[in-house]
Amino acid sequence: MEVFGDFHYVNWVACERDEFRGQGFVKPVMLEMLKDADNEGVTLALMAEPQALPNGLSLNDLVSWYERFGFVDATDGIAPGIDMRREPLPQG
């Protein structure tokens, strides 16, 4: 993760080994990262771009996957993928 102004940028979230893809190995990592971001009050940002991996997600499927974790489309039309943001959830 990198810090850019008011948000932390998620560089890479993927399961690179084809035999493990689609089995839920990345979800616990994502949930832990979201929990930490919420606890710290940090906005997360990422670029949803499909990778050239065997059986990788399409752009629509990838965006849907991130949306399930609270990310929303924040595309400005400049970058090649779908710019997504997630505001921290209130604690308490």
TORLUMZA-136756 format. One line per 8 residues: number of its first residue (from 1); for each residue y, z negated, x of N, C-alpha, C. Coordinates in pm, 1 decimal, m for minus. Layout:
NUM> Y Z X Y Z X Y Z X ~ ... .
END
This chain:
1> m116.2 0.0 82.6 0.0 0.0 0.0 124.3 0.0 88.4 ~ 226.7 69.7 43.2 354.3 73.5 113.5 464.5 30.8 17.7 ~ 568.3 m31.3 70.7 681.0 m75.5 m11.4 791.6 28.9 m4.1 ~ 837.7 74.3 m122.5 948.0 168.4 m133.2 1047.5 113.1 m233.7 ~ 1154.4 53.8 m186.4 1256.2 0.8 m276.4 1200.7 m106.2 m367.8 ~ 1202.8 m77.8 m497.6 1162.8 m176.1 m597.4 1014.3 m171.8 m633.2 ~ 936.8 m87.7 m568.6 796.0 m78.9 m604.4 706.3 m67.4 m481.1 ~ 580.3 m94.9 m502.6 477.6 m80.1 m399.5 397.6 45.3 m432.4 .
9> 381.8 131.1 m333.3 314.1 258.7 m353.5 167.4 247.6 m314.3 ~ 78.5 281.3 m407.3 m65.4 279.9 m382.5 m101.7 413.3 m318.2 ~ m149.5 408.1 m194.4 m178.0 531.5 m120.6 m305.6 602.1 m163.5 ~ m410.2 525.9 m193.1 m539.9 589.7 m214.5 m631.0 496.0 m292.1 ~ m688.6 546.2 m400.2 m789.2 472.8 m476.0 m900.4 572.8 m504.7 ~ m1013.8 557.0 m438.6 m1121.6 654.3 m458.1 m1255.0 599.9 m410.1 ~ m1357.7 659.0 m463.6 m1493.1 635.7 m415.5 m1536.6 767.9 m353.5 ~ m1538.8 773.7 m221.8 m1561.6 899.9 m153.5 m1706.8 945.0 m151.6 .
17> m1799.1 853.8 m169.4 m1941.0 891.0 m163.6 m1987.8 935.8 m300.9 ~ m2028.3 1059.9 m309.3 m2065.7 1121.9 m435.4 m2171.1 1042.0 m511.5 ~ m2266.9 984.6 m441.3 m2375.2 913.9 m509.3 m2329.4 783.7 m575.7 ~ m2211.2 735.0 m538.6 m2158.9 612.5 m597.9 m2049.4 637.4 m701.1 ~ m1999.0 761.0 m706.8 m1888.1 792.6 m796.2 m1930.2 775.8 m942.2 ~ m1841.2 720.6 m1023.7 m1867.4 704.5 m1165.7 m1950.0 582.1 m1201.8 ~ m1974.5 494.7 m1104.3 m2056.7 377.1 m1129.5 m1973.9 248.1 m1136.9 ~ m1843.2 260.9 m1133.9 m1757.6 143.9 m1152.6 m1726.9 64.0 m1027.3 .
25> m1751.2 118.6 m908.8 m1725.0 43.9 m785.9 m1576.2 25.7 m757.4 ~ m1492.5 118.1 m802.1 m1349.3 111.7 m774.1 m1277.4 19.0 m873.0 ~ m1329.8 5.5 m992.3 m1263.4 m75.1 m1095.8 m1235.1 m218.6 m1051.5 ~ m1330.2 m292.1 m992.1 m1298.2 m429.5 m950.2 m1187.6 m435.9 m845.0 ~ m1182.5 m336.9 m757.9 m1076.9 m331.5 m655.6 m941.7 m311.3 m724.6 ~ m937.9 m219.3 m820.3 m814.8 m193.7 m894.4 m771.6 m318.5 m971.3 ~ m863.9 m385.1 m1038.5 m829.5 m504.3 m1115.2 m775.0 m615.4 m1025.6 ~ m831.2 m631.4 m908.2 m782.3 m733.3 m815.1 m641.7 m698.3 m766.4 .
33> m619.3 m570.6 m737.7 m486.6 m526.4 m694.2 m383.5 m548.6 m805.7 ~ m420.5 m519.5 m930.6 m329.9 m539.5 m1043.4 m299.9 m687.3 m1064.9 ~ m401.0 m770.9 m1050.0 m382.1 m915.3 m1063.8 m282.6 m965.9 m959.7 ~ m299.6 m921.6 m835.4 m207.4 m962.0 m728.9 m65.3 m913.0 m757.7 ~ m52.9 m787.5 m803.2 79.4 m732.1 m834.3 145.4 m810.1 m947.4 ~ 67.4 m844.0 m1049.5 121.4 m921.6 m1160.9 166.9 m1059.7 m1114.1 ~ 84.3 m1125.2 m1033.3 119.6 m1258.6 m982.7 247.0 m1256.9 m899.3 ~ 269.7 m1148.5 m827.7 387.2 m1136.3 m740.8 505.7 m1068.4 m810.7 .
41> 485.0 m1021.1 m933.9 592.7 m953.0 m1005.8 628.2 m818.1 m947.3 ~ 527.9 m746.7 m896.6 549.4 m620.8 m825.0 517.9 m500.6 m914.2 ~ 608.3 m402.6 m914.5 583.2 m274.9 m980.6 502.4 m187.0 m886.1 ~ 396.2 m126.1 m938.8 312.6 m36.4 m859.2 344.5 108.2 m893.8 ~ 333.6 195.5 m795.5 353.9 338.1 m815.7 243.3 413.0 m743.3 ~ 208.6 530.2 m795.4 108.7 614.7 m729.8 128.4 757.5 m775.9 ~ 65.9 848.4 m703.6 67.2 989.3 m738.8 m74.7 1027.1 m779.2 ~ m93.3 1060.8 m906.5 m224.9 1103.6 m953.8 m244.5 1249.2 m913.8 .
49> m327.8 1269.5 m813.6 m359.8 1403.6 m765.6 m510.1 1411.4 m744.8 ~ m577.6 1502.6 m813.9 m721.5 1515.8 m792.2 m750.5 1552.7 m646.9 ~ m856.1 1496.1 m594.5 m895.9 1524.4 m457.2 m1010.4 1626.4 m458.4 ~ m1022.4 1698.5 m351.0 m1128.4 1798.8 m340.1 m1259.1 1730.4 m301.9 ~ m1309.2 1649.1 m394.2 m1434.3 1577.7 m373.0 m1537.5 1631.0 m471.9 ~ m1663.9 1637.5 m431.7 m1766.1 1680.0 m527.7 m1766.6 1586.1 m648.6 ~ m1770.3 1643.2 m766.2 m1772.3 1566.1 m891.0 m1650.0 1476.3 m907.7 ~ m1539.0 1511.7 m844.3 m1416.5 1434.1 m858.5 m1355.7 1452.9 m996.9 .
57> m1265.7 1364.6 m1034.2 m1201.5 1371.7 m1164.8 m1099.5 1484.7 m1170.8 ~ m1086.4 1544.6 m1288.4 m979.7 1642.0 m1310.9 m847.8 1565.3 m1319.3 ~ m737.2 1636.4 m1316.7 m606.8 1570.8 m1326.4 m596.1 1492.1 m1456.9 ~ m636.2 1551.5 m1568.5 m628.3 1482.5 m1697.1 m714.3 1357.3 m1699.3 ~ m836.0 1365.9 m1645.3 m925.0 1249.5 m1641.7 m870.1 1141.4 m1549.9 ~ m810.8 1183.2 m1438.7 m753.6 1087.8 m1344.4 m634.5 1014.0 m1407.6 ~ m546.9 1086.9 m1472.6 m432.7 1025.5 m1540.6 m482.8 928.4 m1647.2 ~ m582.6 968.5 m1724.0 m639.6 880.0 m1827.2 m697.3 753.3 m1765.7 .
65> m763.0 767.5 m1650.8 m821.9 651.3 m1583.1 m712.1 552.5 m1544.0 ~ m603.6 602.3 m1484.4 m492.9 515.0 m1446.4 m423.7 454.5 m1568.9 ~ m411.8 531.3 m1676.9 m348.5 479.2 m1797.8 m425.2 359.5 m1853.3 ~ m556.5 357.9 m1837.7 m635.8 243.9 m1884.9 m598.8 114.8 m1812.2 ~ m536.0 126.0 m1696.3 m492.4 10.2 m1619.1 m343.6 m18.3 m1636.9 ~ m279.0 50.8 m1730.5 m139.3 23.0 m1760.9 m38.0 111.9 m1690.8 ~ m83.6 210.5 m1614.3 9.5 303.3 m1549.6 60.9 402.6 m1653.7 ~ 187.4 442.4 m1639.1 248.3 540.9 m1728.8 306.4 655.1 m1647.3 .
73> 316.2 770.3 m1709.0 370.2 889.7 m1644.9 518.4 868.6 m1617.3 ~ 557.8 882.3 m1491.5 697.7 870.0 m1450.2 739.1 993.0 m1370.1 ~ 677.4 1105.6 m1401.7 698.3 1228.2 m1325.3 842.6 1274.5 m1332.8 ~ 894.0 1311.6 m1214.7 1031.5 1361.7 m1207.7 1036.3 1512.6 m1187.8 ~ 919.5 1576.7 m1181.0 914.2 1721.0 m1164.3 926.8 1768.3 m1021.2 ~ 942.3 1677.3 m925.9 959.8 1715.6 m786.1 826.1 1718.6 m711.6 ~ 746.1 1615.5 m730.5 619.0 1602.7 m658.0 511.2 1689.8 m722.2 ~ 405.2 1722.2 m647.1 302.0 1812.2 m697.1 207.0 1751.1 m800.1 .
81> 192.6 1620.9 m802.9 99.7 1556.9 m895.7 173.9 1488.4 m1009.0 ~ 108.2 1391.2 m1069.1 168.0 1312.9 m1176.7 208.1 1177.7 m1118.6 ~ 338.4 1153.7 m1112.3 391.4 1027.8 m1061.4 369.3 922.0 m1168.6 ~ 308.3 810.4 m1132.3 277.5 706.4 m1230.3 329.6 572.0 m1181.7 ~ 369.3 487.9 m1277.3 420.8 354.3 m1247.3 352.3 252.0 m1337.0 ~ 345.7 129.3 m1287.4 294.4 17.1 m1366.3 381.3 m103.8 m1337.9 ~ 448.0 m150.4 m1442.8 528.9 m271.8 m1432.5 436.3 m392.6 m1435.0 ~ 474.7 m501.9 m1369.7 389.8 m620.8 m1372.5 384.1 m681.7 m1512.1 .
89> 269.3 m734.5 m1547.1 253.2 m804.2 m1674.5 309.2 m945.1 m1661.8 ~ 368.7 m995.4 m1770.0 422.1 m1131.5 m1765.4 311.6 m1234.1 m1741.5 ~ 342.3 m1334.7 m1664.3 244.8 m1440.5 m1635.9 270.7 m1559.5 m1727.0 ~ 161.4 m1624.4 m1764.9 182.2 m1744.8 m1843.2 95.4 m1756.1 m1958.2 .
END
